[in-house]
Amino acid sequence: MLNPGAVVDGYLVESVVGRGAMATVYRVFHLERQSVHALKVLHVGDASLSDRFAREVQAQRRLLHPNVVRVDGLTEVDGLPGLLMELVPGNTLLTVISGRSLDLASVDALFAQVCDGVEAAHALRIVHRDLKPGNVLVAVQEGRLVAKVSDFGMVKVLGDSFTGPALTRSQSGLGTPGYMSPEQVFDAKRVDERTDIFALGCLLFRMLCGRAPFSGELREVLQNAAKGEYPDPLSLRRDLAVRHVETIRACLQPNRDRRPPDIAALRALHSAGLPQR
């Protein structure tokens, strides 16, 4: 635990901004550059978690987009790995939507921004593999909500756009049940950008309907995702537009070949009938 006033690698610790089971996040100030950042420090020096941090830095240093949390580098705090990144003033999307129903315009705006951030990752052949409300930060900038995709520790990089076995290896069992595509569970080596499309459908369902499409015991969640069985969104929220239902239906296809092939196709579905941005 770092105390305010401590200096780590040229960063002055100002305060704790968040604490979870695996890590604590601090607001820090770079003394030379006079800039504010976030420092996430793991509670344990587990090698696999350190590898996740390394993958996150390697992937996101090339991923500069207003809807993606910027990562600045790695450091070490008393032998524990620390991740330096952009400080986003606000809450996770999970906190924003918990216990409340957002109006459709706000959902549409936030979802479009998340899609923009994911599209930037896909342009670099980066598959996030863990898109969920807890991995999206929401800030208020100039009076509007701004979504920023975070936590790229589970990434899979397709092709040869990056080097290094820790970044390119395929691992099974990565992700969060309720947002994982069937192929992510049963055929992890074949995961591609369409896995993120599936997760975006789960995310949109959660934002619109107040619950994830697949719930229950783990086995039931995975089986229902594999069969494409989930409640009719209109049974949970009657003011949804056809485009909302069609977008969810397309994204949550168990067969990835039947999903939108990319974010551009997903965006066309989601914005059908809306004025162009």
FENMONOR-V918543 format. One record per helix or strand. SS is the DSSP state (alpha for helix, beta for strand). FROM is the first residue (numbers start at 1). TO is the last residue. If there is no record, write none. Layout:
BEGIN
ss: <SS | SS>
from: <FROM | FROM>
to: <TO | TO>
END
This chain:
BEGIN
ss: <beta | beta | beta | beta | alpha | beta | beta | beta | beta | alpha | alpha | beta | alpha | beta | beta | beta | alpha | alpha | alpha | alpha | alpha | alpha | alpha | alpha | alpha>
from: <7 | 11 | 23 | 35 | 47 | 68 | 71 | 80 | 90 | 93 | 104 | 126 | 133 | 136 | 144 | 156 | 165 | 182 | 188 | 193 | 218 | 233 | 242 | 256 | 263>
to: <8 | 19 | 30 | 42 | 60 | 68 | 77 | 85 | 92 | 97 | 123 | 127 | 135 | 141 | 149 | 157 | 168 | 186 | 190 | 209 | 227 | 236 | 251 | 258 | 270>
END
